[in-house]
């Protein structure tokens, strides 16, 4: 087995081409190292830009090798994309958060990966380049093939960054989860919300729940019910009912029954919406 710490994107792409499907990209590797390792690993965590968090024009951009700790503590993420900070700060343990990356959280394709759920809630897109140099952008929720299988082929494709619009004044986001314990536990359910208010009414909204399908799943029908309404107790109750009715879930002997998971979907989605709306109404505290 070979391990290359790449010094440039060209070196990453060349190594993948030379590997002919037997080499793959790695960054933190906290999930990959628990699997059968490929013949060659190409580490991109030292590439310029892959660990940068910045705002360019009207987009926040995070390099794919940004760690969960870096995202959770970033002033920009905390102020303009609070859902992502909340998702990243509950992943694994401090050791895992210090090494694991947001790009890996998406490419690993676990259906309820906390950072990925928050990214879908924020409307994030991934910037991807293949070994031929072709670049494309895809919504994060469209990168899932089946449970724990990504549509990104890490033997020939590299996620460069993740991008989304920041929450400005009148907008807010939130993430929440429920698990058997606070740390080192997969969630029974997690949820994210992003909302934009205008004159006290919902103008734009994204509601996401997982694990519902192979990918973090937008609750489109529930979103449509909320457009044009104030986020009051009546609306929150409606969202709780609608979210639970909109999805189909599987039970698990290790985590919870399907019935209990449905209940949690309604509770957590409505809770995320309420918190996001409160942040949207804050005085000059967009996203907080």
N, C-alpha and C positions, 0 to 999 in steps of 0.2 A: 504494500500500500504506500502511496505517495501523499505528501501533504505540502502544498505550496501556499505561502503567504504572499499573495499577489501585490505588486506595487503599482499597478495601473489597470484600468479597465481593459485595455488591449491585451494585457497579459492574461487576464481572466478568460476572455473570449478565445484567445489562442489556445490556452490550456484545455478548455472545453472541446474545441474543435479537434485537437490532437488526441483527446481522450476517447473520441468516437463513441460516446454514450456510456463510458465506464468511469467518467469523472463527473463530479457535481459540485455546485457552489455550497459553501458553508459560511456562516458568520458566527453566531453564538454557539450553535450546535447542541443546545441543551436537550432537544428532542431527538435530533439526528443521531447522537452518540448512543442512544438507547436502541437503535435499530441496527440491522445488518449494514455495515459500512461498505461503500463502493470501493472500487480499486483506487481511485484518486479523489482527493478533496482539494478544492481551490478556495482559499480563505480570502474574502473581500473586505474584512473588517478594518483593514488598514488603508483602504483606498481613500483618497481625498474626496471629501463630500459625503461619504456614506454614513458619517456620524454627525452630520450637521443638521441643526434645526434652525430654520430661518423663514422669514416672510418676504416674499418677492411679489411686488405689486399686490394683487388681491388673492394670493394663495399662500398658505403655509406649506412648506416642503420639509419633509423629514427623510434623511438618508435611510436606506433600508437596514443599515447596521446600527442605527440608534438603539441603545439599550432601553429596557423598560424603566430603569432607574433614571436615565437621562430625560426620557419623555415625561415621567411623573413629576420631576422636579424643575422642568423648564418653565421660566416665567411666561414665555410666549404661549406654551401649551396650557398652563394653568389659567391664563387670562382670556385666551381666545378659543380654547378647545378643551374645556374642563372634563368632558366625558372621557377623552383619551387619557388624561392624567389619572382619573379615577379607575379606569380599566387597568392601566399599567401598574398602579400601586398595589394591587391585590393579587398579582400573578405570583405563584410559587412562594419563594422565600427571598430574603435579601440577596443571597448568593445567586439564585436564578435570575433575579431582576437585574443584577449587575452584569450578567453575561448574555442573557437572552435578548433577542432583538425583535423589533416590531415587524420587520420584514419576514423573519422566520416564523413569527406568530401567524402570519397570513399564509405563507407557503406551506407550513406544516398542515394546514387545512383541517384542524380540529374544529368541529361545528360551533363550539361555545368558547373558543379562545377569546379571552377578555379584551385584549387590545384590538383584535379583529372586529369584534362586535361593536366596540366604540368607534372604530374607523368607518364601518358601514353606517352607523348612526350619523356620523359627521359628513357622509357623502364622499368619502375619500376615493381617489383613483390611484392605481399603481402605474409607474412608468417602467416599462420592461424593454430590454434590448436582447436580441438573439445573436447567435454566433455569426450570422451573416451581416450584422450591423443594423438590422431593421428595428425601429423603435415604435412601440405602440403604447397607448394608455387604455386601461381597463378599470371599470368600477370594481372595487374590492369584492363585492358580493357576486360578481360574475367570474371569479377566479377559482370556483370550487367545482370539482367534477363529481365526487361522491364522498361519503364519510371518510375523512382523513386522506383524501386524494385531491391534489391541486391540479388545476389546468396549466399551471406554470411548470414547465419541464426544466428542472434545475440542472440537467445534463447539457442543455443547449440554450437556456435563457437565464437572464439575470434581472432581478428587480433592482432598479437603481434607486428609486425613491417613492414616497407616498405623498400625495398632494390633496389639499382640500381648502375650501374657503373658510376663513376665520369667522367666528361669531363676533359680530359687531354690535353696537348699541341696539337694543330691541331684540337681540337674539340670545339664546342660551342653550346649553347642552348638559346632559347628565348621563351617568352610567350607574347601574346597580346590579347586584348579584345576590344569590342565596346559596349557601353551601353548608355542609355539615359542620365545618369549623372555619375560622377566619383565615387560616393560612394552610398552604400545602394541600388544598382540596379542590377538586374540579367542581364547578357550579352545578347545582341542580337546574337552575335557570339563571340567565343573565339578560339584561335589557339595556338599551340605550335610546335616548331621545334627543332630538334637536328641534327647536321651535323658533319661529320668527313671529313676533307680535306687531300689529299695527293698530293703533287706537284701541288697544286692549283685546283685540281679536286675533285669532290664529290666521296668519297669512301663508306661512309655509311650515311644513312639519315632516319629520322623519321619525318613525317608531320602529325599533328593531328588537327581536327576541331570538333567543337560542337556548338550548339546542332544539330546533323545530324541524329543520331540514339539514342537508349536508352543509349549507352555508348559513351564516347569520341572516335572518329573514326579515324583510320589511313587511309591516302589517299595513298593506295599502288600503284595505277596506276601512280599517279603523282610522287611518289618517284622513281619509275622505270625509268621515263623519265629523271630524274636529274642525276642518277648515271653516273659517268664518265665525267660529264660536269663541266665547271667553273661556279661559281655563279656570273654571270655578268647580265647586263640589259636584254639581250636576254633570259637568263634562267629564270630570275624573271618574265618576261612577260609571258613566257610559263607556269610557275607554276600558275600564277594568272588565266589564261584561263583554264588550266587542272583541277585545284582544284574545280572551279565553275562547271565544266562539270561532274566531278566525283560523285558529291553528289546529293541527293534528300532531300529537306528540306520542312518543314511545315511553313506556315505563321501564324501570331498571331495578333489578334486585339489589344492586349495589348503592343506588342513589335514592330513587323515590318512584312511586306509582305514577302511571299516566294521569290519573285523576288529580293527584296532588300537584303534578307539574303544570297541568292546565290552570289550576288555581294560582300557582306562582306566576305564570305568564301574565295573567290579568293584574295581579297585585304589583309586580315589579315594573311592568310597562307603564301603568298609571302613576306609580311613584316616580319613575324617571321623568315622565312628562311634567308632573307637578313641580319637581325640582328645577327642570330646565326652564319652565315658564317663570318661576320665581327669579331665576337668574336673569332672564330676559327683561324683567320689570325692574331690575336693580338700577339705582341711580349711577349711570356711568360705569357700570361693572359688567361689561359685555362678557359673557361666558363664565363669569365667576359665580 
